[in-house]
Amino acid sequence: MAFVRVLLGGLAAMLVVVVVLPAVVLLDLVVGGTGLGLCPNGLGTCTTSAFTVMELLGILALAATLIGAGVVGCLHVLRRSTPAR
């Protein structure tokens, strides 16, 4: 059970990173940074395709969904393995 709890903690940490990452990139762009490498020359000269936003959104949504499913699975295993009182 310790492995499942460690896995649950790791998945929760990964979920926080996936959810917070867009805010960190946006904050870096706002203060004049490169958006963690998204726009190497800054926001003023950033060239992206029309589908970049949707592609990034889709990847982040898929990652959050898969990680969330892993969290639910771990919670299910923990609930099943706990003896009834």
C-alpha positions in Angstrom: 0.0 0.0 0.0 2.9 2.3 0.5 3.7 2.1 -3.2 0.2 3.2 -4.1 0.4 6.1 -1.7 3.7 7.2 -3.1 2.3 6.9 -6.6 -0.7 8.9 -5.6 1.5 11.7 -4.2 3.6 11.7 -7.4 0.5 11.9 -9.5 -0.9 14.7 -7.4 2.4 16.6 -7.8 2.3 16.1 -11.6 -1.2 17.3 -11.8 -0.3 20.5 -10.0 2.6 21.1 -12.4 0.4 20.5 -15.4 -2.3 22.9 -14.1 0.2 25.7 -13.0 2.6 25.5 -16.0 0.5 27.7 -18.3 0.3 30.4 -15.6 4.0 30.3 -15.1 4.7 30.7 -18.9 2.2 33.6 -19.1 3.8 35.3 -16.2 7.2 34.9 -17.7 6.0 36.4 -21.0 4.4 39.3 -19.2 7.5 40.4 -17.4 9.6 40.3 -20.6 10.9 36.7 -20.6 10.8 34.1 -23.3 7.9 32.1 -21.8 10.2 29.3 -20.8 11.5 29.0 -24.3 8.1 29.3 -26.1 9.0 32.7 -27.7 12.8 32.8 -27.8 12.9 36.5 -28.9 10.2 37.7 -26.5 6.5 38.3 -27.0 6.8 41.1 -29.5 8.4 38.9 -32.2 6.8 35.6 -31.3 5.6 33.8 -34.4 3.3 30.8 -33.9 0.9 28.9 -36.1 -2.9 29.3 -35.9 -3.2 25.9 -34.2 -0.5 26.3 -31.5 -2.9 27.4 -28.7 -5.3 24.6 -29.4 -2.5 22.1 -29.7 -1.1 23.1 -26.3 -4.5 23.2 -24.7 -5.3 19.7 -26.1 -2.0 18.3 -24.8 -2.5 19.9 -21.3 -6.1 18.7 -21.1 -5.1 15.2 -22.2 -2.3 15.1 -19.6 -4.6 16.4 -16.8 -7.2 13.8 -17.8 -4.8 10.9 -17.8 -3.2 12.0 -14.5 -6.7 12.5 -13.0 -7.6 9.0 -14.1 -4.5 7.7 -12.4 -5.4 9.5 -9.2 -8.9 8.0 -9.3 -7.5 4.5 -9.9 -5.1 4.9 -6.9 -7.9 6.1 -4.7 -10.0 3.1 -5.8 -7.2 0.7 -5.0 -6.7 2.3 -1.6 -10.4 2.2 -0.8 -10.6 -1.5 -1.8 -7.6 -2.5 0.3 -8.7 -0.8 3.5 -10.5 -3.3 5.8 -14.1 -2.5 6.7 -14.7 -1.4 10.3 
